[in-house]
C-alpha cells in the first residue's frame, strides 16, 4: 500500500509527529488513490540548489522552493518564462505582450511596482546574475530552448542572494545528453507570431555540449507592438582528472527596434484594447543587443571539501524612444525622450563547500565571496528635431554611472537529531553607486555624486521530519533593497543631482510551511508568510516624463500559498496552485493625484491602502493527459483578482478567469521522434488586462492581453 506506515528509525519524536498528521495524510491517500513511483516511473522528486547552494531534495529544504522542468511543458511557445511558472504559488509572472518592456514578475508582492524589466527579484542563468548590482534585471535573454529547469525560491532564504532579493529565479541550462540529440522546432501562432529553433546537445568522453539558436518574431496583438528577437546560448563542459570540471557559458541577444504600444486608459481599454494612439505619434520603440560569457570551475578537494569558482563578463546596449511630450522637455533639468545606455558588466563568485559530521551528525557548510560591477554610459537626447517626433535630437544628458557590490556569505545545514535539521546563513552586502556628470550648463548644474549602502542579512530555518511523508518547517530572515539608477535619476524636490537621499528598504520575513508526500505520485505544500518593510519605496511624482521616488514608513505583505501535484493514474496528472496575498501600506503618506502635472505629493494615502500591482488572489489549475509518445492533451485555467493600479487605489484592473487547451501527438521514428501540437489560449475570448503599469502619470495603466489565439507547433528530435 502506498500510504502504509513506514519504519523510519528516526526515534520517538518522529513517531509522535506521525500521530499529529496521520489523519491528514491517510485522508489524502484515500481520496487521491495515489500509487508508487515504481508503478508510474514518471515523476521524480525535484532536486534543487538555489536555497542551500548544494544539491538537496526540495522536500527536505526548510524553505519554499520549486523546480519546474522545461520538458514537462513542451506544447507552448517557449519564449517567455511566464509560460512555465504558472503552477508555482506565490509567484505572478505576466506576459505584457510588450517585448520592449520585458515580462512583469513578482514574488509574494515584491517586484510588482516595476514599470519595466524585473525589480525586487534576483535573476540568474547558470549562476550568472541577470540582475545588475543595483537590483534591476531582465529575462529577455533567458534561452528556454536549451534549458533543463527553472528554480524559484521564495521567502526569507532569498535574502542570502543580497540586494533586492524578494525572491530568486534561476534558469539552468541542460548538460550534454547521452545519447546525443539534435532538436529542430517550428511554431506559428496568431498575430504573425513565429518561433524557430535549433538545438544540439551531447557528450564525447568527458566533454559535453549544449548549443542553441532561436529566432522569434511577432506582429503583435496590439497596434504598434511588433518585435523580433534572436538569441543564442552555449554550454560546454569538460571533466578534468582529479575530480575537476570546467564549464564555459556564452549567451547572445538581439532585439532590434521592438515597438512599444504603451498602456491604455481605462476608457481606451474598454473601447478598443488593440489600439496604441500615443505610441504611433512618437514611434516608441526599444533596441537591445547583449552578449556575455562566463566560466565555472568545480574541484573536489577530498575529505568532503570542494571548491566552485565563477567568473563572467558582458556588454549590453539599449536605445529606447519614449513618449515624452516636447513641452515637458523645455525643463532644463529634463534628460529628454531618448535613452541611450551602454553597459559593461562583470563579476566573480568563489565558494567553498564542506560535507561532514558535527557532533556525530550530518553537517554541511558553504561560504563564499561575490563581487559584481556595472559601468553604464547613460546618454539622454530629445525625441524630436523641429516638428518631427520620434527621432534623436539634441543631447540632454551625459553621465558615467557605476554600481558595484562586494558580498560575503555563509550558510550551513546541520541534522542535529534524527527528525530535526537546522539551516542558517548570513550575508554582508556593500553596494556602491557613483555618478560622474558630463552634461553641465548654466541651467543644468553638476549632478555628480556617490552613495554607499551596506546591510547584514541573517536567515534561519528549522525543519521537523514529522513522518516519512510530512515535513514541517519555519524560517525567518532580514532583507534589503536599494534604489536602482533609474529610480535615482531625479530628486523628488525637483532640484539638481541624483536622489542619493533615498534610503534602502529593509524587511523582516517569516514563514511557516508544511510539505506532504503521502505517495510518490502526490506532492502538496502549504505555507503562510509575512514580510514587514520599512522605508518602502513609492512614487513621489510622475509628470512630464520624470518619475521621482520617496521612502514611506512601513508596508506589510501577509499571505498564504498552496500547491498540489497529483498523478492519479498512468496518464492523468492534476496541478493546482493558489495564492492569497494582503499587501498594504502600514503608514500614511502623501502621493500625487491623477493630474499629469503634479510636481509635489498633495493627496493623502491612508494606512491600510493596498500596494498597487498586487492581486489579492490568484489561482492556477491544470489537468494533463497522455505522455511523450502517442496522444496527449491538457486543459488549464487561471484566475487573477482585481489589481489596484496606483497608490491612491482610485482604480483597478478587473479580475479575470481564462482557460486554455492543447492537444498533441508524439511519433516514434527509427532515428528519434516527432512531436506536433495545437494550442488554443483564452478559449472564451475574454477581454482583460494581462498586466498594469503602476502609477502611470498619464493614466495609461492598462496593458491588454490577447483575445483568443491559436498556436501550431512541430518538433523533430534526432537521437544518435
Secondary structure, 3 states (H helix, E strand, C coil): CCCCCCCCCCHHHHHHHHHHHHHHHHHHHHHHCCCCHHHHCCCCCCEECCCCCCCEEHHHCCCEEEEEEHHHHCCCCCCCHHHCCCCCCCEEEECCCCCCCCCEEEECCECCCCCCCEECCEEEECCEECECCCCEECCCCCCCCCEEEEEEEECHHHHHHCCCCCEEEEEEECCCCCCCEEEEEEEEECCCEEEEEEEEEEEECCEEEEEEEEEEEECCCCCCCCEEEEEEEEEEEEEECCCEEEEEEEEEEEEEEEECCCCECHHHHHHCCCCCHHHHHHCCEEEEEEEEEEEEEEEEEECCEEEEEEEEEEEEEEEEECCCCCCHHHCCCCCCCEEEEEEEEEEEEEEEEEEEEECCEEEEEEEEEEEEEEEEEEEEECCEECCEECCCCCEEEEEEEEEEEEEEEEEEEEEEECCEEEEEEEEEEEEEEEEEECCCCCCCCCCCEEEEEEEEEEEEEEEEEEECCEEEEEEEEEEEECCCCCCCCCCCCCCCCCCCCCCCEEEEEEEEEEEEEEECCEEEEEEEEEEEEEEEEEEEEEECCEEEEEEEEEEEEEEEEEEEEECCCCCEEEEEEEEEEEEEECCCEEECCCCCCCCCCCEEECCCCECCCCCCEEEEEEEEEECCCEEEEEEEEEEECCEECCCCCCCEECCEEEEEEEEEEEEEECCEEEEEEEEEECCCCCCCEEEECCCCCCCCCEEECCCCEEEEEEEEEEEC
